[in-house]
Amino acid sequence: MGFEPFAYRGLETGERNIVSHVVRQNEIIFVFQSALKPGNTLFGAHLQKHGDAVKDVAFSVEDCKALIEATKKRSEIAVVKDVWSESDEDGSVNFAIVKTYGDTTHTLVERCNYKGLFLPGFKPPLFVPAIYKTLPVPAINYIDHIVGNQPDKQLEPTAEWYEKNLLFHRFWSIDDDMMHTEYSALRSTVVTNFQETIKMPLNEPAPGKRKSQIQEYCEYNDGPGVQHIGMNSNDIIAAIEALRSRGVEFLSIPDTYYIKLKENLSKSKTKIQEDMDVLQKHSVLVDFDDNGYLLQIFTKPMQDRPTFFLEVIQRHNYHGFGAGNFRTLFQAIEIEQAARGNLVAE
C-alpha cells in the first residue's frame, strides 16, 4: 500500500509484553501489534474471534481527562481504561480508552506538546528494506473515513452512542429504500465530531432476498467491527496504478455501470475532469451532484476472511459518501460473495 516503517516498540526498546510496528504514509499511521508471550488473553481472544481486524481507532484530543469524566457521567460501561500518562525524554502523553461497537475501542490521545518520534517508548524502526525506495509511491494522504458494520437493528443505538459519549452529530444517512440491489440492502448513517474532521459511517443490513454483504461481514467477524478505511488521494488514477504495480487487488465493476454513468452525467452540469475510459479501465466509481463529484475504488479483503478492506477516494467539492455507487459496489461484492458460496437466502 506504499506505507513505510516509521516507529517500533518491542523487546529491543524494553517492552516485554506487546510488540508494535508502526507504518506511515503522509498523515496516515497504522500500528500493527502482536503479543510477545504465549497466553496473552487479550490478543489471543481477539485474533481467534475476529481474525486480522481493526482493534482500535485512536482520536487526538485536547483534554483527555475532561472528556473521560464527561463520558463517565453519560455511560457506566464506555470507559475501558481510565486516564493514564506515559513519558520519556521527549515529554509525556495522556491516554484513555473507551469501548464502542463490538470489541472495537477508541484510544484518546492527548499529546501535551510531546516532541518525540511517535509516542513514549517508541524508537525508529529496526530495519527499512531498500526495496521500499524503488517501488512506485501511491501518494495517499490522510484518512477520509472509517466504516463500522453493525448487525441488524444496531445502527441506531451505535449512532446514539457517539452522540451521547463523544458529542458527535449526524452528518449523512441513507436507508434501504434508496440502497438495495436485487438481492440485498443496507442502511447507513455517518456520525462526525463538532469540527467535522472525523467521519464514522455506520452500516447495518436490511432484509433482502439473499444474505447482505454487511451480514456476511458480521458473521465472519463474529459481530460488529470496522469494515473498511477510506484513504484520501489527490490523484486517484496515479494512486491506483502505483498500488496495482505493488500487487493490490481491487473489486471489478461491470461495464454496464459506465454506460449508465455516462448517460446520467450527460444530464448534469457537473463535468468529470478525468478520462472516463481510464476510470472504467481501473474500475473507479463516480458519484456526483450539481456541486462536484467523488472518485472511489475498493480493494478486495485484506486477509482470507471476507471482512476488512481498504478504499481510495478522491473528492472534487463533494462531501457525500457515494450513495449513487452503493448499489454498484454491492453488486460487485455480491459477485465475490457468490464465488465464496455466501450469496444465499436468509
C-alpha positions as CSV (number, residue, x, y, z in Angstrom):
1,M,0.0,0.0,0.0
2,G,3.0,2.3,0.0
3,F,3.4,2.6,3.7
4,E,6.9,2.6,5.2
5,P,8.3,1.6,8.7
6,F,8.0,4.6,11.0
7,A,8.4,3.5,14.6
8,Y,8.8,0.4,16.7
9,R,8.3,-0.7,20.3
10,G,9.3,-4.2,21.4
11,L,11.9,-6.3,23.2
12,E,14.7,-4.2,21.9
13,T,13.2,-1.0,23.4
14,G,12.4,-2.6,26.8
15,E,8.7,-3.6,26.1
16,R,8.2,-7.2,27.3
17,N,4.6,-7.9,26.5
18,I,3.4,-6.4,23.2
19,V,5.4,-5.6,20.1
20,S,4.2,-2.7,18.0
21,H,5.2,-2.0,14.4
22,V,4.2,1.5,13.2
23,V,3.9,2.3,9.5
24,R,3.2,5.7,8.0
25,Q,2.2,7.3,4.7
26,N,1.9,11.1,4.8
27,E,-0.8,11.7,7.6
28,I,-1.9,8.1,7.9
29,I,-0.4,6.0,10.7
30,F,-1.2,2.3,11.3
31,V,0.1,0.4,14.3
32,F,0.3,-3.4,14.0
33,Q,0.5,-5.2,17.3
34,S,1.1,-8.8,18.5
35,A,1.6,-10.5,21.8
36,L,5.2,-11.3,22.7
37,K,4.3,-14.0,25.3
38,P,2.1,-17.1,24.9
39,G,-1.1,-16.9,26.8
40,N,-1.9,-13.2,26.2
41,T,-5.7,-13.5,26.6
42,L,-6.4,-10.0,25.1
43,F,-4.7,-10.6,21.8
44,G,-5.4,-14.4,21.6
45,A,-9.2,-14.0,22.1
46,H,-9.4,-11.1,19.7
47,L,-7.5,-12.9,17.0
48,Q,-9.4,-16.1,17.4
49,K,-12.8,-14.3,17.3
50,H,-12.1,-11.7,14.6
51,G,-9.0,-12.7,12.7
52,D,-6.9,-9.9,11.4
53,A,-9.0,-6.9,12.3
54,V,-9.0,-3.3,13.4
55,K,-8.9,-3.4,17.2
56,D,-8.7,0.3,18.0
57,V,-9.3,3.7,16.3
58,A,-7.3,6.4,18.1
59,F,-8.5,10.0,18.3
60,S,-6.3,13.0,19.1
61,V,-8.0,15.1,21.9
62,E,-7.2,18.4,23.6
63,D,-8.2,17.3,27.2
64,C,-8.3,13.6,27.8
65,K,-9.4,13.8,31.5
66,A,-12.3,16.2,30.8
67,L,-13.6,14.0,28.0
68,I,-13.4,10.9,30.1
69,E,-15.1,12.5,33.1
70,A,-17.9,13.6,30.9
71,T,-18.2,10.1,29.3
72,K,-18.4,8.5,32.8
73,K,-21.4,10.7,33.6
74,R,-23.2,9.6,30.4
75,S,-22.3,5.9,30.4
76,E,-21.4,3.3,33.0
77,I,-19.6,0.9,30.6
78,A,-17.9,3.0,28.0
79,V,-14.6,3.5,29.8
80,V,-12.3,0.6,29.3
81,K,-9.2,2.2,30.8
82,D,-9.1,5.5,32.8
83,V,-6.7,8.3,32.1
84,W,-3.0,7.4,32.4
85,S,0.2,9.0,31.3
86,E,3.4,7.8,29.6
87,S,6.6,9.7,29.5
88,D,10.2,9.6,28.1
89,E,12.9,12.1,27.4
90,D,10.8,13.8,24.8
91,G,7.8,14.6,27.0
92,S,4.6,13.0,28.1
93,V,1.3,11.8,26.6
94,N,-2.1,11.2,28.3
95,F,-4.3,8.3,27.2
96,A,-7.6,6.8,27.9
97,I,-9.6,4.0,26.2
98,V,-13.4,3.8,25.6
99,K,-15.4,1.0,24.1
100,T,-17.6,1.5,21.1
101,Y,-19.4,-1.2,18.9
102,G,-18.4,-4.8,19.4
103,D,-14.9,-5.2,20.6
104,T,-13.7,-2.0,18.9
105,T,-12.2,0.7,21.1
106,H,-11.1,4.3,20.8
107,T,-7.9,5.4,22.4
108,L,-8.0,9.1,23.2
109,V,-4.5,10.6,22.8
110,E,-3.6,14.0,24.4
111,R,0.0,14.7,23.3
112,C,0.8,17.5,25.8
113,N,3.4,19.0,23.4
114,Y,5.2,15.7,23.1
115,K,8.3,16.1,20.9
116,G,9.2,12.5,20.2
117,L,9.0,10.5,17.0
118,F,5.6,9.0,17.7
119,L,4.7,8.1,21.3
120,P,6.7,7.5,24.5
121,G,8.7,4.3,24.4
122,F,8.8,4.1,20.6
123,K,12.1,4.2,18.6
124,P,12.9,4.3,14.9
125,P,12.3,1.1,13.1
126,L,15.0,-1.6,13.4
127,F,15.1,-2.2,9.6
128,V,13.7,-0.5,6.5
129,P,14.0,-2.6,3.4
130,A,15.7,-0.9,0.5
131,I,13.1,-2.1,-1.9
132,Y,10.6,0.4,-0.4
133,K,12.6,3.1,-2.1
134,T,12.4,1.6,-5.6
135,L,8.6,0.9,-5.7
136,P,6.1,3.5,-7.0
137,V,4.6,5.7,-4.3
138,P,0.7,5.8,-4.3
139,A,0.6,9.3,-2.7
140,I,-2.3,8.5,-0.3
141,N,-2.6,11.5,2.0
142,Y,-4.9,11.1,5.0
143,I,-7.8,9.0,6.4
144,D,-11.1,10.2,4.9
145,H,-13.4,8.0,6.9
146,I,-13.7,4.7,8.9
147,V,-16.7,2.5,8.4
148,G,-18.2,0.3,11.1
149,N,-20.6,-2.6,10.2
150,Q,-23.4,-3.4,12.7
151,P,-25.8,-6.3,12.9
152,D,-29.4,-5.6,12.0
153,K,-31.1,-3.1,14.4
154,Q,-27.8,-2.0,15.9
155,L,-27.1,1.1,13.8
156,E,-29.3,3.5,15.7
157,P,-28.0,2.5,19.2
158,T,-24.4,2.8,17.9
159,A,-25.1,6.3,16.4
160,E,-26.6,7.4,19.6
161,W,-23.5,6.1,21.5
162,Y,-21.3,8.5,19.5
163,E,-23.8,11.4,20.1
164,K,-24.0,10.7,23.8
165,N,-20.4,9.8,24.7
166,L,-18.3,11.7,22.2
167,L,-20.7,14.5,21.3
168,F,-20.7,13.6,17.7
169,H,-23.6,14.6,15.4
170,R,-25.2,13.0,12.3
171,F,-23.7,14.2,9.0
172,W,-25.3,12.0,6.3
173,S,-27.7,9.0,6.1
174,I,-29.3,6.6,3.6
175,D,-31.9,3.9,4.1
176,D,-32.8,0.6,2.4
177,D,-35.4,2.3,0.2
178,M,-32.5,4.1,-1.6
179,M,-29.8,1.4,-1.2
180,H,-30.7,-2.0,-2.4
181,T,-29.9,-4.4,-5.2
182,E,-32.0,-7.3,-6.4
183,Y,-30.7,-9.4,-3.5
184,S,-29.7,-7.3,-0.6
185,A,-30.0,-3.9,1.1
186,L,-28.4,-1.7,3.8
187,R,-29.0,1.4,6.0
188,S,-26.2,3.8,6.7
189,T,-25.6,6.8,8.9
190,V,-22.4,8.9,9.2
191,V,-21.5,10.5,12.5
192,T,-18.9,13.2,12.9
193,N,-17.2,15.3,15.5
194,F,-18.0,19.0,16.1
195,Q,-15.3,20.2,13.6
196,E,-16.4,17.6,11.1
197,T,-12.8,16.4,10.7
198,I,-13.6,12.8,11.7
199,K,-16.2,10.8,9.7
200,M,-17.5,7.5,11.0
201,P,-20.1,5.9,8.7
202,L,-22.1,3.1,10.3
203,N,-23.8,0.4,8.2
204,E,-26.4,-2.3,9.0
205,P,-28.1,-4.9,6.8
206,A,-31.7,-4.6,5.8
207,P,-34.0,-7.5,4.8
208,G,-33.4,-8.8,1.2
209,K,-33.8,-11.9,-0.9
210,R,-30.2,-13.1,-0.1
211,K,-27.7,-12.5,2.6
212,S,-26.4,-9.0,2.7
213,Q,-22.6,-8.4,2.5
214,I,-23.0,-6.5,5.8
215,Q,-24.5,-9.6,7.3
216,E,-21.7,-11.7,5.8
217,Y,-19.1,-9.4,7.4
218,C,-20.8,-9.6,10.8
219,E,-20.9,-13.4,10.6
220,Y,-17.2,-13.8,9.7
221,N,-16.1,-11.1,12.1
222,D,-18.3,-12.6,14.8
223,G,-20.1,-9.3,15.5
224,P,-19.7,-5.7,14.6
225,G,-16.4,-4.2,13.6
226,V,-14.5,-1.9,11.3
227,Q,-15.4,-2.8,7.7
228,H,-13.0,-0.5,5.8
229,I,-10.9,2.6,6.0
230,G,-11.2,5.2,3.3
231,M,-7.9,6.9,2.4
232,N,-7.9,10.2,0.5
233,S,-5.7,10.9,-2.6
234,N,-5.3,14.0,-4.7
235,D,-4.7,11.8,-7.8
236,I,-6.6,8.5,-7.6
237,I,-5.5,7.3,-11.0
238,A,-1.8,7.6,-10.2
239,A,-2.5,6.0,-6.8
240,I,-4.3,3.1,-8.3
241,E,-1.6,2.5,-10.9
242,A,1.0,2.5,-8.2
243,L,-1.0,0.2,-6.0
244,R,-1.7,-2.2,-8.8
245,S,2.0,-2.4,-9.6
246,R,2.7,-3.2,-6.0
247,G,0.2,-6.1,-6.1
248,V,-3.0,-4.6,-4.7
249,E,-6.2,-6.3,-6.0
250,F,-9.4,-4.2,-6.4
251,L,-13.0,-5.1,-7.0
252,S,-14.1,-5.2,-10.6
253,I,-17.0,-3.1,-11.8
254,P,-19.3,-4.2,-14.7
255,D,-19.1,-2.2,-17.9
256,T,-22.9,-1.6,-17.7
257,Y,-22.2,0.8,-14.8
258,Y,-20.2,3.1,-17.0
259,I,-22.9,3.1,-19.7
260,K,-25.4,4.3,-17.2
261,L,-22.9,6.7,-15.6
262,K,-22.2,8.5,-18.9
263,E,-25.9,8.8,-19.5
264,N,-26.5,10.4,-16.1
265,L,-23.6,12.7,-16.5
266,S,-24.9,13.9,-19.9
267,K,-27.9,15.3,-18.0
268,S,-25.8,17.0,-15.3
269,K,-23.9,20.3,-15.3
270,T,-21.0,18.5,-13.4
271,K,-18.1,17.8,-15.7
272,I,-15.6,15.0,-14.8
273,Q,-12.0,16.1,-15.3
274,E,-10.6,12.6,-15.6
275,D,-10.8,10.5,-18.7
276,M,-13.8,8.2,-18.4
277,D,-12.2,5.4,-20.3
278,V,-9.3,5.4,-17.8
279,L,-11.8,5.4,-14.9
280,Q,-13.6,2.4,-16.5
281,K,-10.3,0.6,-17.1
282,H,-9.4,0.9,-13.4
283,S,-13.0,0.2,-12.1
284,V,-13.2,3.6,-10.4
285,L,-16.7,4.5,-9.2
286,V,-18.0,8.1,-9.7
287,D,-20.7,9.8,-7.6
288,F,-21.8,13.4,-8.2
289,D,-24.3,16.2,-7.6
290,D,-24.6,19.7,-9.1
291,N,-21.6,21.0,-7.0
292,G,-19.0,18.3,-7.5
293,Y,-18.1,14.7,-7.6
294,L,-16.0,12.0,-6.0
295,L,-14.0,9.1,-7.3
296,Q,-13.6,5.9,-5.3
297,I,-12.2,2.3,-5.5
298,F,-12.3,-0.6,-3.1
299,T,-9.7,-3.3,-2.5
300,K,-10.6,-6.9,-2.1
301,P,-10.5,-8.1,1.5
302,M,-7.0,-7.7,3.1
303,Q,-7.0,-11.2,4.5
304,D,-8.6,-14.6,4.0
305,R,-11.8,-13.8,5.9
306,P,-14.2,-11.6,3.8
307,T,-14.1,-8.8,6.3
308,F,-11.8,-5.8,6.4
309,F,-10.8,-4.0,3.2
310,L,-9.5,-0.5,2.1
311,E,-10.7,2.3,-0.1
312,V,-9.0,5.0,-2.0
313,I,-11.1,8.2,-2.5
314,Q,-10.6,11.5,-4.3
315,R,-13.1,14.4,-3.7
316,H,-13.9,17.3,-6.0
317,N,-16.0,19.6,-3.9
318,Y,-18.2,16.6,-2.9
319,H,-18.8,15.8,0.8
320,G,-21.1,12.7,0.5
321,F,-20.2,9.0,0.6
322,G,-21.0,7.7,-2.8
323,A,-24.7,6.9,-2.3
324,G,-25.1,6.6,-6.0
325,N,-22.4,4.0,-6.0
326,F,-23.7,1.8,-3.2
327,R,-25.8,-0.3,-5.5
328,T,-22.9,-0.9,-7.9
329,L,-20.5,-1.6,-5.1
330,F,-22.9,-4.1,-3.6
331,Q,-23.3,-5.8,-6.9
332,A,-19.6,-6.1,-7.3
333,I,-19.3,-7.5,-3.8
334,E,-22.1,-9.9,-4.4
335,I,-20.1,-11.4,-7.3
336,E,-17.3,-12.0,-4.8
337,Q,-19.9,-13.4,-2.3
338,A,-21.3,-15.8,-4.9
339,A,-17.7,-17.1,-5.6
340,R,-17.4,-17.7,-1.8
341,G,-20.7,-19.5,-1.7
342,N,-22.2,-17.0,0.6
343,L,-24.8,-15.2,-1.6
344,V,-27.6,-17.4,-0.2
345,A,-31.2,-17.0,1.0
346,E,-31.5,-15.8,4.6
